[in-house]
Amino acid sequence: MTRVRNMGRILSAFLMLGISSMCGAQIYKYLGIEDGLSNRRIYRIQKDGRGYMWFLTQEGMDRYDGKRIRHYTVLDGNLKVAPQVNLNWLYTDTENTLWVVGRKGRIFHYDTLHDRFRMVYRIPGLQDDFATGMLCYAYMDRGDRIWLCQGDHIIRYDTRTGIAQRLVSRLRGDITAISETDGTNLFIGTVNGLFPVRERDGVLEALADTDSIRTPVSELYYHPGSKKLFVGTFRKGILVYGVSAGSTLRNVAVNRITPLNDRELLIATGGRGVYRMDMDSLVPKPYITADYASHNGMNGDNINDIYVDGGDRIWLANYGSVVILGGLSLVNSLHAYTFASLKRKKLISTTPLNDALNALILALNASAAAFVLLFTKKFRILS
């Protein structure tokens, strides 16, 4: 019986050590073309109101239900649209309804009742050629209005009313990013820099700017809690508007800035993976970077988009695959330490002489199952 107790202690320590080591490490799950993804280039990630994950790839729209990926063909009337110029930005509104915008000025709405994308607006005069031009940027504001930017010209489409309005702008240069601070004030990033702007009666008026940033802007994020504006650039990394400290991210493009929680941001870069920044130090630190030596490590550093799923899972649009960091893979890994797995590895015996030891291992396995259940609740598997 003493031998059984000693073996139980050893196996208990082994089980807890395995669980502990898995919890301390970053665990990844990959979705690639072998899993049904339509293309290796993934540009945008969103989650709709029903819990489906949507991926905008070079071939169009893919939906993931936690098990399978389904590709959607998007039509203008009866004609299939070319995804490379018609499906370029992906947004969800305040009711978690999905919207897709293309560089040729088309806006598509996902119709949940009929399970298809429906075109609701198209900028007059933009044909399917290069001569008539394309949008340089699209943005959905807090009022569910979509800003269609062609150079420095703006048409704003209200998704609630279906009314399009042309805004008067005196900015010069292609618009590359927009971020709101309140109902009327906003910041607009262009190829010439950053400009604070106020909207009044459909006119965008430039405001006095004592903290000018005159470098091409790639991304903007306004943090309401700290009232700080974070400015992503194409070469100078990330800057904080009104803060004199320079960026520690140099010679790298910032593709996306998104909140991880109330006090931290995630920064996706084009070549250095994902950085993490807290509101106090304002110092970006490497968080998710490629580890080509590990079979379960991050497989690339060119990140186009980040989606934080309730703070529990992080979805990355990496070249070649969608990468999921968090609960889904962690639960699957924990299941590897169940009783059946231990039995297959011959760590327990099924002979009558070892019934006591087997009972102990079953108890340990029950503890592990409870641990898995806790993680399942925490990470909220897709339903």
Secondary structure, 3 states (H helix, E strand, C coil): CHHHHHHHHHHHHHHHHHHHHHHHCCCEEEECHHHCCCCCCEEEEEECCCCCEEEEECCEEEEECCCCEEEECCEECCEECCHHHHCCEEEECCCCCEEEECCCCEEEEEECCCCEEEEEEECCCCCCCCCCCCCCEEEECCCCEEEEEECCEEEEEECCCCCEEEEEECCCCCEEEEEECCCCEEEEEECCEEEEEEEECCEEEECCCCCCCCCCEEEEEEECCCCEEEEEECCECEEECCCCCCCCCCCECEEEEEECCCCEEEEEEECCCEEEEECCCCCCEEEECECCCCCCCECCCEEEEEEEECCCEEEEEECCEEEEECHHHHHHHHHCCCHHHHHHCCCCCCCHHHHHHHHHHHHHHHHHHHHHHHHHHHHCCCC
